[in-house]
Amino acid sequence: MNTNKHQVRFALLLAVFCALGPFTVDMYLSSFPEIMNFFDTKASLVQASLTSALLGLSLGQIIIGPLSDVHGRRKPLLFSMILFLISSIGCAISPNVEVFVVLRFIQGFSASAGLVIARAIVRDQYEGVELTKFFALLTTITSVTPLLSPLAGSAVISFTSWVGVFVFTGIVGIFLTIMTVWNVKETLPIEKRVSSDFKELVKNYKTLLQDRKFMGYGLASGILFGGCFAYISGSPFIYQNIYGVSPQMFSILFALNGISLMLGAQLVKRLAERTTPHQIFMIGLVASLISSIGVLIVVLAHGPLAALVISLFLSNVALGMVGPISFTLAIESQGHIAGSASALLGIMPFLLGSITSPLVGVAGEYSAIPLGVIIFLTSLLAIIFNVVLIKDNKPLSASNLES
């Protein structure tokens, strides 16, 4: 019981760090018109601040992940949280939109440390079935973030201006800095750290890119999340323009994403002690393909809203299964460079999502067919990546599973 309580507390702490990225991206979205008026600028420049934050989140993982393999987890995390605090306050007092866009990049860059280092810490602490179960627990907790961050942003601007959003993230930065000092212990011993030689770091990434299993699991999960990004990009228009739902109903339907992801992660925890990680992974891929076919049929037939919602819900449940288990399978054999591995796994969904998101609107805002096609193709590609790249279907830590 005490061990379970400790795991939950530990997962909650790491989940807060993981949630920093989504909070950084989502909290201020409802403030866009106010920010545009405040800086007397164009909407495109305000939207550029979102792009710069996402770019920072992606590049930050690539840089901070390897740094944590060299210097340990705690120091890079502490430095990043202090930088996040400073950049958040900087955003709040920005003199013009150009400075605001630059500071948003720095804010996203520093926030990425929470995600990439938290995952590396999990790999440092757990292996085998325990790694699978703990990451499923972490995924369950962090699945709530997409539901809370827009609500938190709306709550803040209901009694203050857009500046209050960044003051709030600054307060979060203070809290996480204190948590890093008091509660985050170093999990990567000096003898397990890698060389700080730049060529060595590049070699680590090259090794990961040439690892068929690692890339197979990473790409399969990444491309499925790419389909999810297409859904996020297209769902406001599909639900509201095609099916005529209200903004309030759209919020409820969108909130189902978090519930479905949590359900998928819970299924992983239940199955972890009954079957192998790869078999769970395959169950998720097959479920994703079947549900994606359902989505495609509904949009081609212009089916009812309920049918589309149910099909998308099941698709996200499958995604909730594939996400944690693919991370476990990909990173388990990369303990010596877990930071670099976590970084590469972390940016794949962003990179693949940047490709799928614009495609969902190719037929206009009154057609859902591109969404159905994208979700089906991403599910099919995930299975293809599995077949082509992952030839050995044995669990990566058979000894752990047998014990």
GUMI-80354 format. One record per residue (C-alpha): residue number from 0; residue in one letter; z, x, y. Coordinates in steps of 0.001 Angstrom, whole numbers, plus 500000, padded with zeros to 6 digits. Layout:
N
<sero k="NUM" r="A" zz="Z" xx="X" yy="Y"/>
...
This chain:
403
<sero k="0" r="M" zz="500000" xx="500000" yy="500000"/>
<sero k="1" r="N" zz="500942" xx="502775" yy="502417"/>
<sero k="2" r="T" zz="497716" xx="504593" yy="501580"/>
<sero k="3" r="N" zz="495708" xx="501443" yy="502337"/>
<sero k="4" r="K" zz="497530" xx="500956" yy="505635"/>
<sero k="5" r="H" zz="496898" xx="504589" yy="506551"/>
<sero k="6" r="Q" zz="493192" xx="504185" yy="505716"/>
<sero k="7" r="V" zz="492923" xx="501068" yy="507877"/>
<sero k="8" r="R" zz="494649" xx="502784" yy="510823"/>
<sero k="9" r="F" zz="492451" xx="505851" yy="510381"/>
<sero k="10" r="A" zz="489328" xx="503652" yy="510173"/>
<sero k="11" r="L" zz="490366" xx="501744" yy="513294"/>
<sero k="12" r="L" zz="490744" xx="505008" yy="515219"/>
<sero k="13" r="L" zz="487353" xx="506303" yy="514103"/>
<sero k="14" r="A" zz="485777" xx="502887" yy="514713"/>
<sero k="15" r="V" zz="486828" xx="503054" yy="518377"/>
<sero k="16" r="F" zz="484964" xx="506359" yy="518708"/>
<sero k="17" r="C" zz="481934" xx="504927" yy="516866"/>
<sero k="18" r="A" zz="481972" xx="501860" yy="519128"/>
<sero k="19" r="L" zz="481717" xx="503984" yy="522264"/>
<sero k="20" r="G" zz="477910" xx="504168" yy="521984"/>
<sero k="21" r="P" zz="477289" xx="500397" yy="521740"/>
<sero k="22" r="F" zz="479829" xx="499722" yy="524487"/>
<sero k="23" r="T" zz="478081" xx="502261" yy="526718"/>
<sero k="24" r="V" zz="474737" xx="500541" yy="526135"/>
<sero k="25" r="D" zz="475681" xx="496845" yy="526084"/>
<sero k="26" r="M" zz="478547" xx="496322" yy="528513"/>
<sero k="27" r="Y" zz="476556" xx="496481" yy="531731"/>
<sero k="28" r="L" zz="473405" xx="494578" yy="530666"/>
<sero k="29" r="S" zz="474450" xx="491356" yy="532402"/>
<sero k="30" r="S" zz="474965" xx="493384" yy="535614"/>
<sero k="31" r="F" zz="471308" xx="494428" yy="535959"/>
<sero k="32" r="P" zz="470422" xx="492006" yy="538813"/>
<sero k="33" r="E" zz="473563" xx="492968" yy="540749"/>
<sero k="34" r="I" zz="472904" xx="496702" yy="540295"/>
<sero k="35" r="M" zz="469306" xx="496233" yy="541462"/>
<sero k="36" r="N" zz="470480" xx="494484" yy="544621"/>
<sero k="37" r="F" zz="473249" xx="496999" yy="545269"/>
<sero k="38" r="F" zz="470880" xx="499973" yy="545178"/>
<sero k="39" r="D" zz="468047" xx="497948" yy="546777"/>
<sero k="40" r="T" zz="465665" xx="499172" yy="544099"/>
<sero k="41" r="K" zz="463202" xx="497938" yy="541507"/>
<sero k="42" r="A" zz="464161" xx="496393" yy="538180"/>
<sero k="43" r="S" zz="462248" xx="499140" yy="536379"/>
<sero k="44" r="L" zz="464580" xx="501812" yy="537782"/>
<sero k="45" r="V" zz="467648" xx="499876" yy="536661"/>
<sero k="46" r="Q" zz="466080" xx="499511" yy="533203"/>
<sero k="47" r="A" zz="465459" xx="503274" yy="533279"/>
<sero k="48" r="S" zz="469240" xx="503708" yy="533287"/>
<sero k="49" r="L" zz="469332" xx="501990" yy="529880"/>
<sero k="50" r="T" zz="466540" xx="504208" yy="528580"/>
<sero k="51" r="S" zz="468317" xx="507331" yy="529829"/>
<sero k="52" r="A" zz="471562" xx="506259" yy="528133"/>
<sero k="53" r="L" zz="469751" xx="505688" yy="524823"/>
<sero k="54" r="L" zz="468030" xx="509053" yy="525205"/>
<sero k="55" r="G" zz="471413" xx="510661" yy="525807"/>
<sero k="56" r="L" zz="472824" xx="508967" yy="522701"/>
<sero k="57" r="S" zz="469962" xx="510341" yy="520609"/>
<sero k="58" r="L" zz="469829" xx="513900" yy="521964"/>
<sero k="59" r="G" zz="473610" xx="514127" yy="522091"/>
<sero k="60" r="Q" zz="473891" xx="513612" yy="518342"/>
<sero k="61" r="I" zz="471340" xx="516342" yy="517668"/>
<sero k="62" r="I" zz="473286" xx="518858" yy="519781"/>
<sero k="63" r="I" zz="476921" xx="517826" yy="519296"/>
<sero k="64" r="G" zz="476640" xx="517344" yy="515529"/>
<sero k="65" r="P" zz="475769" xx="521019" yy="514838"/>
<sero k="66" r="L" zz="478330" xx="522171" yy="517435"/>
<sero k="67" r="S" zz="481018" xx="520386" yy="515416"/>
<sero k="68" r="D" zz="479897" xx="522335" yy="512325"/>
<sero k="69" r="V" zz="480380" xx="525566" yy="514288"/>
<sero k="70" r="H" zz="483509" xx="524897" yy="516357"/>
<sero k="71" r="G" zz="485226" xx="522206" yy="514292"/>
<sero k="72" r="R" zz="485480" xx="518485" yy="515014"/>
<sero k="73" r="R" zz="488357" xx="518309" yy="517483"/>
<sero k="74" r="K" zz="487263" xx="520595" yy="520345"/>
<sero k="75" r="P" zz="483729" xx="519161" yy="520787"/>
<sero k="76" r="L" zz="485161" xx="515631" yy="520585"/>
<sero k="77" r="L" zz="487810" xx="516358" yy="523219"/>
<sero k="78" r="F" zz="485304" xx="517976" yy="525573"/>
<sero k="79" r="S" zz="482905" xx="515040" yy="525119"/>
<sero k="80" r="M" zz="485577" xx="512428" yy="525850"/>
<sero k="81" r="I" zz="486520" xx="514228" yy="529083"/>
<sero k="82" r="L" zz="482819" xx="514365" yy="530018"/>
<sero k="83" r="F" zz="482500" xx="510652" yy="529203"/>
<sero k="84" r="L" zz="485427" xx="509888" yy="531508"/>
<sero k="85" r="I" zz="483934" xx="511921" yy="534383"/>
<sero k="86" r="S" zz="480421" xx="510468" yy="533982"/>
<sero k="87" r="S" zz="481783" xx="506897" yy="533818"/>
<sero k="88" r="I" zz="483592" xx="507300" yy="537133"/>
<sero k="89" r="G" zz="480499" xx="509016" yy="538492"/>
<sero k="90" r="C" zz="478389" xx="505962" yy="537587"/>
<sero k="91" r="A" zz="480849" xx="503735" yy="539452"/>
<sero k="92" r="I" zz="480548" xx="505772" yy="542666"/>
<sero k="93" r="S" zz="476848" xx="506701" yy="542447"/>
<sero k="94" r="P" zz="475266" xx="506951" yy="545927"/>
<sero k="95" r="N" zz="471792" xx="505906" yy="544718"/>
<sero k="96" r="V" zz="469960" xx="504704" yy="541630"/>
<sero k="97" r="E" zz="468500" xx="508143" yy="540816"/>
<sero k="98" r="V" zz="471977" xx="509688" yy="540486"/>
<sero k="99" r="F" zz="473038" xx="506609" yy="538524"/>
<sero k="100" r="V" zz="470211" xx="507123" yy="535998"/>
<sero k="101" r="V" zz="471139" xx="510804" yy="535535"/>
<sero k="102" r="L" zz="474821" xx="509986" yy="535063"/>
<sero k="103" r="R" zz="473923" xx="507308" yy="532527"/>
<sero k="104" r="F" zz="472173" xx="510000" yy="530491"/>
<sero k="105" r="I" zz="475311" xx="512157" yy="530604"/>
<sero k="106" r="Q" zz="477447" xx="509149" yy="529691"/>
<sero k="107" r="G" zz="475253" xx="508373" yy="526674"/>
<sero k="108" r="F" zz="475155" xx="512050" yy="525689"/>
<sero k="109" r="S" zz="478949" xx="512341" yy="525683"/>
<sero k="110" r="A" zz="479414" xx="508952" yy="523957"/>
<sero k="111" r="S" zz="477246" xx="510147" yy="521062"/>
<sero k="112" r="A" zz="480031" xx="512551" yy="520068"/>
<sero k="113" r="G" zz="482200" xx="509609" yy="519042"/>
<sero k="114" r="L" zz="479605" xx="508412" yy="516547"/>
<sero k="115" r="V" zz="478416" xx="511702" yy="515083"/>
<sero k="116" r="I" zz="481813" xx="513432" yy="514865"/>
<sero k="117" r="A" zz="483623" xx="510359" yy="513500"/>
<sero k="118" r="R" zz="481129" xx="510217" yy="510634"/>
<sero k="119" r="A" zz="481482" xx="513947" yy="509990"/>
<sero k="120" r="I" zz="485276" xx="513558" yy="509884"/>
<sero k="121" r="V" zz="484896" xx="510863" yy="507222"/>
<sero k="122" r="R" zz="482768" xx="513245" yy="505126"/>
<sero k="123" r="D" zz="485377" xx="515993" yy="505590"/>
<sero k="124" r="Q" zz="488125" xx="513723" yy="504244"/>
<sero k="125" r="Y" zz="486486" xx="511741" yy="501432"/>
<sero k="126" r="E" zz="484077" xx="512095" yy="498513"/>
<sero k="127" r="G" zz="482501" xx="509896" yy="495853"/>
<sero k="128" r="V" zz="483711" xx="506302" yy="495541"/>
<sero k="129" r="E" zz="486378" xx="506838" yy="498203"/>
<sero k="130" r="L" zz="483697" xx="507951" yy="500669"/>
<sero k="131" r="T" zz="481653" xx="504841" yy="499872"/>
<sero k="132" r="K" zz="484624" xx="502491" yy="500264"/>
<sero k="133" r="F" zz="485908" xx="504104" yy="503457"/>
<sero k="134" r="F" zz="482526" xx="504111" yy="505155"/>
<sero k="135" r="A" zz="482080" xx="500454" yy="504164"/>
<sero k="136" r="L" zz="485448" xx="499748" yy="505809"/>
<sero k="137" r="L" zz="484360" xx="501643" yy="508922"/>
<sero k="138" r="T" zz="481081" xx="499707" yy="509005"/>
<sero k="139" r="T" zz="482938" xx="496408" yy="508677"/>
<sero k="140" r="I" zz="485067" xx="497224" yy="511716"/>
<sero k="141" r="T" zz="482247" xx="498598" yy="513873"/>
<sero k="142" r="S" zz="480063" xx="495561" yy="513077"/>
<sero k="143" r="V" zz="482249" xx="493629" yy="515505"/>
<sero k="144" r="T" zz="481198" xx="495902" yy="518390"/>
<sero k="145" r="P" zz="477837" xx="494191" yy="519131"/>
<sero k="146" r="L" zz="479766" xx="490932" yy="519445"/>
<sero k="147" r="L" zz="482516" xx="492245" yy="521712"/>
<sero k="148" r="S" zz="480697" xx="494583" yy="524099"/>
<sero k="149" r="P" zz="478531" xx="491957" yy="525887"/>
<sero k="150" r="L" zz="481552" xx="489626" yy="526067"/>
<sero k="151" r="A" zz="483701" xx="492421" yy="527492"/>
<sero k="152" r="G" zz="481067" xx="493183" yy="530117"/>
<sero k="153" r="S" zz="480776" xx="489531" yy="531093"/>
<sero k="154" r="A" zz="484566" xx="489233" yy="531314"/>
<sero k="155" r="V" zz="484834" xx="492262" yy="533606"/>
<sero k="156" r="I" zz="482111" xx="491167" yy="536031"/>
<sero k="157" r="S" zz="483554" xx="487637" yy="536156"/>
<sero k="158" r="F" zz="486306" xx="488937" yy="538420"/>
<sero k="159" r="T" zz="484816" xx="492138" yy="539826"/>
<sero k="160" r="S" zz="481446" xx="493764" yy="540561"/>
<sero k="161" r="W" zz="479263" xx="495922" yy="538322"/>
<sero k="162" r="V" zz="481366" xx="498890" yy="539444"/>
<sero k="163" r="G" zz="484260" xx="497430" yy="537435"/>
<sero k="164" r="V" zz="482296" xx="497862" yy="534204"/>
<sero k="165" r="F" zz="482164" xx="501622" yy="534682"/>
<sero k="166" r="V" zz="485750" xx="501800" yy="535872"/>
<sero k="167" r="F" zz="486599" xx="500048" yy="532601"/>
<sero k="168" r="T" zz="484580" xx="502569" yy="530541"/>
<sero k="169" r="G" zz="486373" xx="505313" yy="532482"/>
<sero k="170" r="I" zz="489701" xx="503838" yy="531386"/>
<sero k="171" r="V" zz="488363" xx="503792" yy="527821"/>
<sero k="172" r="G" zz="487509" xx="507473" yy="528305"/>
<sero k="173" r="I" zz="491106" xx="508215" yy="529330"/>
<sero k="174" r="F" zz="492403" xx="506359" yy="526269"/>
<sero k="175" r="L" zz="490072" xx="508211" yy="523880"/>
<sero k="176" r="T" zz="490923" xx="511568" yy="525454"/>
<sero k="177" r="I" zz="494608" xx="510877" yy="524818"/>
<sero k="178" r="M" zz="493856" xx="509674" yy="521277"/>
<sero k="179" r="T" zz="491911" xx="512870" yy="520592"/>
<sero k="180" r="V" zz="494814" xx="515020" yy="521774"/>
<sero k="181" r="W" zz="497508" xx="513077" yy="519925"/>
<sero k="182" r="N" zz="495897" xx="511553" yy="516851"/>
<sero k="183" r="V" zz="492768" xx="513468" yy="515873"/>
<sero k="184" r="K" zz="493541" xx="516412" yy="513627"/>
<sero k="185" r="E" zz="491065" xx="519147" yy="512811"/>
<sero k="186" r="T" zz="489378" xx="518311" yy="509489"/>
<sero k="187" r="L" zz="486959" xx="521239" yy="509197"/>
<sero k="188" r="P" zz="488744" xx="524479" yy="508207"/>
<sero k="189" r="I" zz="487539" xx="527711" yy="509816"/>
<sero k="190" r="E" zz="486334" xx="529073" yy="506470"/>
<sero k="191" r="K" zz="483996" xx="526079" yy="506057"/>
<sero k="192" r="R" zz="482372" xx="526328" yy="509478"/>
<sero k="193" r="V" zz="478821" xx="527572" yy="509914"/>
<sero k="194" r="S" zz="477441" xx="530381" yy="512039"/>
<sero k="195" r="S" zz="476888" xx="529782" yy="515757"/>
<sero k="196" r="D" zz="473541" xx="531558" yy="515539"/>
<sero k="197" r="F" zz="470851" xx="529270" yy="516981"/>
<sero k="198" r="K" zz="468411" xx="530245" yy="514260"/>
<sero k="199" r="E" zz="470998" xx="529235" yy="511680"/>
<sero k="200" r="L" zz="471411" xx="525822" yy="513318"/>
<sero k="201" r="V" zz="467652" xx="525290" yy="513322"/>
<sero k="202" r="K" zz="467599" xx="526388" yy="509681"/>
<sero k="203" r="N" zz="470210" xx="523733" yy="508863"/>
<sero k="204" r="Y" zz="468004" xx="520991" yy="510307"/>
<sero k="205" r="K" zz="465007" xx="522406" yy="508462"/>
<sero k="206" r="T" zz="467016" xx="522348" yy="505235"/>
<sero k="207" r="L" zz="467943" xx="518708" yy="505806"/>
<sero k="208" r="L" zz="464360" xx="517708" yy="506620"/>
<sero k="209" r="Q" zz="463167" xx="519377" yy="503403"/>
<sero k="210" r="D" zz="465852" xx="517708" yy="501262"/>
<sero k="211" r="R" zz="463979" xx="514873" yy="499529"/>
<sero k="212" r="K" zz="467099" xx="512900" yy="498631"/>
<sero k="213" r="F" zz="468655" xx="513219" yy="502056"/>
<sero k="214" r="M" zz="465466" xx="512145" yy="503827"/>
<sero k="215" r="G" zz="464796" xx="509416" yy="501276"/>
<sero k="216" r="Y" zz="468130" xx="507721" yy="501865"/>
<sero k="217" r="G" zz="468035" xx="508421" yy="505604"/>
<sero k="218" r="L" zz="464518" xx="507099" yy="506132"/>
<sero k="219" r="A" zz="465082" xx="504025" yy="503969"/>
<sero k="220" r="S" zz="468125" xx="503052" yy="506013"/>
<sero k="221" r="G" zz="466551" xx="504114" yy="509309"/>
<sero k="222" r="I" zz="463395" xx="502051" yy="508841"/>
<sero k="223" r="L" zz="465448" xx="498971" yy="507918"/>
<sero k="224" r="F" zz="467450" xx="499392" yy="511117"/>
<sero k="225" r="G" zz="464105" xx="499784" yy="512882"/>
<sero k="226" r="G" zz="463331" xx="496241" yy="511718"/>
<sero k="227" r="C" zz="466728" xx="495171" yy="513053"/>
<sero k="228" r="F" zz="465889" xx="496658" yy="516468"/>
<sero k="229" r="A" zz="462675" xx="494604" yy="516423"/>
<sero k="230" r="Y" zz="464794" xx="491509" yy="515784"/>
<sero k="231" r="I" zz="467153" xx="492393" yy="518645"/>
<sero k="232" r="S" zz="464184" xx="492899" yy="520973"/>
<sero k="233" r="G" zz="462316" xx="489761" yy="519970"/>
<sero k="234" r="S" zz="465039" xx="487227" yy="519159"/>
<sero k="235" r="P" zz="465784" xx="486168" yy="522772"/>
<sero k="236" r="F" zz="462176" xx="485038" yy="523221"/>
<sero k="237" r="I" zz="461771" xx="483589" yy="519718"/>
<sero k="238" r="Y" zz="464964" xx="481534" yy="519762"/>
<sero k="239" r="Q" zz="464761" xx="480378" yy="523386"/>
<sero k="240" r="N" zz="461014" xx="480149" yy="524085"/>
<sero k="241" r="I" zz="459730" xx="478989" yy="520696"/>
<sero k="242" r="Y" zz="462676" xx="477000" yy="519349"/>
<sero k="243" r="G" zz="464082" xx="475987" yy="522752"/>
<sero k="244" r="V" zz="467708" xx="476872" yy="522101"/>
<sero k="245" r="S" zz="470085" xx="477253" yy="525031"/>
<sero k="246" r="P" zz="471458" xx="480654" yy="526112"/>
<sero k="247" r="Q" zz="474844" xx="479600" yy="524736"/>
<sero k="248" r="M" zz="473357" xx="478706" yy="521341"/>
<sero k="249" r="F" zz="471408" xx="481956" yy="521353"/>
<sero k="250" r="S" zz="474679" xx="483853" yy="521815"/>
<sero k="251" r="I" zz="476114" xx="482055" yy="518778"/>
<sero k="252" r="L" zz="473033" xx="482768" yy="516662"/>
<sero k="253" r="F" zz="473015" xx="486395" yy="517776"/>
<sero k="254" r="A" zz="476711" xx="486691" yy="516892"/>
<sero k="255" r="L" zz="475785" xx="485900" yy="513285"/>
<sero k="256" r="N" zz="474379" xx="489454" yy="513110"/>
<sero k="257" r="G" zz="477857" xx="490945" yy="513224"/>
<sero k="258" r="I" zz="479120" xx="488513" yy="510595"/>
<sero k="259" r="S" zz="476215" xx="489260" yy="508238"/>
<sero k="260" r="L" zz="476640" xx="493030" yy="508603"/>
<sero k="261" r="M" zz="480353" xx="492700" yy="507897"/>
<sero k="262" r="L" zz="479617" xx="490607" yy="504816"/>
<sero k="263" r="G" zz="477162" xx="493227" yy="503531"/>
<sero k="264" r="A" zz="479710" xx="496021" yy="504028"/>
<sero k="265" r="Q" zz="482339" xx="493985" yy="502179"/>
<sero k="266" r="L" zz="479944" xx="493551" yy="499248"/>
<sero k="267" r="V" zz="479592" xx="497334" yy="499103"/>
<sero k="268" r="K" zz="483377" xx="497712" yy="498849"/>
<sero k="269" r="R" zz="483521" xx="495129" yy="496052"/>
<sero k="270" r="L" zz="480682" xx="496730" yy="494085"/>
<sero k="271" r="A" zz="481771" xx="500361" yy="494613"/>
<sero k="272" r="E" zz="484139" xx="500368" yy="491622"/>
<sero k="273" r="R" zz="481812" xx="498386" yy="489352"/>
<sero k="274" r="T" zz="478510" xx="500227" yy="489610"/>
<sero k="275" r="T" zz="476974" xx="503453" yy="490935"/>
<sero k="276" r="P" zz="476203" xx="504001" yy="494638"/>
<sero k="277" r="H" zz="472471" xx="504279" yy="493935"/>
<sero k="278" r="Q" zz="472472" xx="500947" yy="492096"/>
<sero k="279" r="I" zz="474205" xx="499319" yy="495086"/>
<sero k="280" r="F" zz="471566" xx="500925" yy="497294"/>
<sero k="281" r="M" zz="468783" xx="499460" yy="495139"/>
<sero k="282" r="I" zz="470406" xx="496006" yy="495153"/>
<sero k="283" r="G" zz="470416" xx="496166" yy="498963"/>
<sero k="284" r="L" zz="466760" xx="497245" yy="499128"/>
<sero k="285" r="V" zz="465607" xx="494490" yy="496764"/>
<sero k="286" r="A" zz="467680" xx="491872" yy="498615"/>
<sero k="287" r="S" zz="466160" xx="493098" yy="501883"/>
<sero k="288" r="L" zz="462614" xx="492756" yy="500538"/>
<sero k="289" r="I" zz="463217" xx="489247" yy="499139"/>
<sero k="290" r="S" zz="464830" xx="487996" yy="502359"/>
<sero k="291" r="S" zz="462078" xx="489605" yy="504471"/>
<sero k="292" r="I" zz="459487" xx="487668" yy="502471"/>
<sero k="293" r="G" zz="461467" xx="484542" yy="503357"/>
<sero k="294" r="V" zz="461364" xx="485468" yy="507062"/>
<sero k="295" r="L" zz="457612" xx="486100" yy="506886"/>
<sero k="296" r="I" zz="456925" xx="482761" yy="505155"/>
<sero k="297" r="V" zz="459000" xx="480864" yy="507724"/>
<sero k="298" r="V" zz="457237" xx="482379" yy="510758"/>
<sero k="299" r="L" zz="453761" xx="481998" yy="509230"/>
<sero k="300" r="A" zz="454467" xx="478342" yy="508406"/>
<sero k="301" r="H" zz="456223" xx="477744" yy="511765"/>
<sero k="302" r="G" zz="459210" xx="476597" yy="509768"/>
<sero k="303" r="P" zz="462406" xx="475037" yy="511146"/>
<sero k="304" r="L" zz="465011" xx="477036" yy="513055"/>
<sero k="305" r="A" zz="467581" xx="476696" yy="510256"/>
<sero k="306" r="A" zz="465224" xx="478326" yy="507744"/>
<sero k="307" r="L" zz="464579" xx="481258" yy="510075"/>
<sero k="308" r="V" zz="468278" xx="481742" yy="510852"/>
<sero k="309" r="I" zz="469230" xx="481688" yy="507154"/>
<sero k="310" r="S" zz="466455" xx="484147" yy="506215"/>
<sero k="311" r="L" zz="467425" xx="486553" yy="509016"/>
<sero k="312" r="F" zz="471105" xx="486220" yy="508112"/>
<sero k="313" r="L" zz="470389" xx="487235" yy="504495"/>
<sero k="314" r="S" zz="468192" xx="490087" yy="505719"/>
<sero k="315" r="N" zz="471078" xx="491417" yy="507809"/>
<sero k="316" r="V" zz="473494" xx="491071" yy="504874"/>
<sero k="317" r="A" zz="471166" xx="493361" yy="502902"/>
<sero k="318" r="L" zz="471093" xx="495745" yy="505875"/>
<sero k="319" r="G" zz="474886" xx="495724" yy="505918"/>
<sero k="320" r="M" zz="474792" xx="496875" yy="502288"/>
<sero k="321" r="V" zz="472149" xx="499572" yy="502673"/>
<sero k="322" r="G" zz="473670" xx="501129" yy="505830"/>
<sero k="323" r="P" zz="477008" xx="502434" yy="504502"/>
<sero k="324" r="I" zz="475813" xx="503226" yy="500981"/>
<sero k="325" r="S" zz="472735" xx="505152" yy="502159"/>
<sero k="326" r="F" zz="474932" xx="507217" yy="504483"/>
<sero k="327" r="T" zz="477264" xx="508011" yy="501587"/>
<sero k="328" r="L" zz="474419" xx="509060" yy="499289"/>
<sero k="329" r="A" zz="472663" xx="511097" yy="501978"/>
<sero k="330" r="I" zz="475635" xx="513027" yy="503344"/>
<sero k="331" r="E" zz="477716" xx="513567" yy="500216"/>
<sero k="332" r="S" zz="475945" xx="516800" yy="499240"/>
<sero k="333" r="Q" zz="475890" xx="518076" yy="502829"/>
<sero k="334" r="G" zz="479602" xx="518807" yy="503328"/>
<sero k="335" r="H" zz="478982" xx="522288" yy="504755"/>
<sero k="336" r="I" zz="476740" xx="520880" yy="507513"/>
<sero k="337" r="A" zz="478096" xx="517335" yy="507748"/>
<sero k="338" r="G" zz="477848" xx="517348" yy="511552"/>
<sero k="339" r="S" zz="474137" xx="518168" yy="511534"/>
<sero k="340" r="A" zz="473534" xx="515703" yy="508693"/>
<sero k="341" r="S" zz="475425" xx="512948" yy="510509"/>
<sero k="342" r="A" zz="473428" xx="513648" yy="513673"/>
<sero k="343" r="L" zz="470076" xx="513409" yy="511902"/>
<sero k="344" r="L" zz="471099" xx="510195" yy="510142"/>
<sero k="345" r="G" zz="472332" xx="508824" yy="513457"/>
<sero k="346" r="I" zz="469121" xx="509289" yy="515420"/>
<sero k="347" r="M" zz="466725" xx="507955" yy="512769"/>
<sero k="348" r="P" zz="467435" xx="504274" yy="513567"/>
<sero k="349" r="F" zz="466970" xx="504937" yy="517305"/>
<sero k="350" r="L" zz="463688" xx="506787" yy="516810"/>
<sero k="351" r="L" zz="462272" xx="504264" yy="514351"/>
<sero k="352" r="G" zz="463615" xx="501380" yy="516440"/>
<sero k="353" r="S" zz="461813" xx="502737" yy="519501"/>
<sero k="354" r="I" zz="458567" xx="502292" yy="517533"/>
<sero k="355" r="T" zz="459225" xx="498797" yy="516171"/>
<sero k="356" r="S" zz="460828" xx="497211" yy="519261"/>
<sero k="357" r="P" zz="457690" xx="497166" yy="521469"/>
<sero k="358" r="L" zz="455516" xx="495951" yy="518575"/>
<sero k="359" r="V" zz="457415" xx="492682" yy="518227"/>
<sero k="360" r="G" zz="455859" xx="491435" yy="521468"/>
<sero k="361" r="V" zz="452216" xx="492295" yy="520760"/>
<sero k="362" r="A" zz="451278" xx="488626" yy="520227"/>
<sero k="363" r="G" zz="453160" xx="487378" yy="523280"/>
<sero k="364" r="E" zz="456553" xx="485836" yy="523793"/>
<sero k="365" r="Y" zz="455604" xx="482599" yy="522022"/>
<sero k="366" r="S" zz="454749" xx="484088" yy="518620"/>
<sero k="367" r="A" zz="457255" xx="485055" yy="515936"/>
<sero k="368" r="I" zz="454629" xx="486362" yy="513520"/>
<sero k="369" r="P" zz="454932" xx="490039" yy="514591"/>
<sero k="370" r="L" zz="458675" xx="489899" yy="513895"/>
<sero k="371" r="G" zz="458095" xx="488529" yy="510385"/>
<sero k="372" r="V" zz="455452" xx="491160" yy="509669"/>
<sero k="373" r="I" zz="457621" xx="494014" yy="510975"/>
<sero k="374" r="I" zz="460708" xx="492979" yy="509009"/>
<sero k="375" r="F" zz="458619" xx="492624" yy="505828"/>
<sero k="376" r="L" zz="456855" xx="495972" yy="506299"/>
<sero k="377" r="T" zz="460064" xx="497848" yy="507085"/>
<sero k="378" r="S" zz="461669" xx="496438" yy="503922"/>
<sero k="379" r="L" zz="458615" xx="497421" yy="501894"/>
<sero k="380" r="L" zz="458536" xx="500915" yy="503424"/>
<sero k="381" r="A" zz="462224" xx="501392" yy="502625"/>
<sero k="382" r="I" zz="461475" xx="500829" yy="498937"/>
<sero k="383" r="I" zz="458451" xx="503145" yy="499133"/>
<sero k="384" r="F" zz="460598" xx="505909" yy="500657"/>
<sero k="385" r="N" zz="463027" xx="505428" yy="497783"/>
<sero k="386" r="V" zz="460312" xx="505668" yy="495123"/>
<sero k="387" r="V" zz="458494" xx="508636" yy="496679"/>
<sero k="388" r="L" zz="461410" xx="510766" yy="497889"/>
<sero k="389" r="I" zz="464373" xx="509906" yy="495647"/>
<sero k="390" r="K" zz="463312" xx="510857" yy="492152"/>
<sero k="391" r="D" zz="466734" xx="511606" yy="490619"/>
<sero k="392" r="N" zz="468639" xx="508338" yy="490588"/>
<sero k="393" r="K" zz="471902" xx="509810" yy="489291"/>
<sero k="394" r="P" zz="474935" xx="509468" yy="491586"/>
<sero k="395" r="L" zz="475491" xx="512562" yy="493696"/>
<sero k="396" r="S" zz="479123" xx="512941" yy="492623"/>
<sero k="397" r="A" zz="479198" xx="511849" yy="489025"/>
<sero k="398" r="S" zz="482486" xx="513599" yy="488417"/>
<sero k="399" r="N" zz="484128" xx="511643" yy="491200"/>
<sero k="400" r="L" zz="482759" xx="508391" yy="489902"/>
<sero k="401" r="E" zz="483940" xx="509054" yy="486380"/>
<sero k="402" r="S" zz="487459" xx="509826" yy="487575"/>
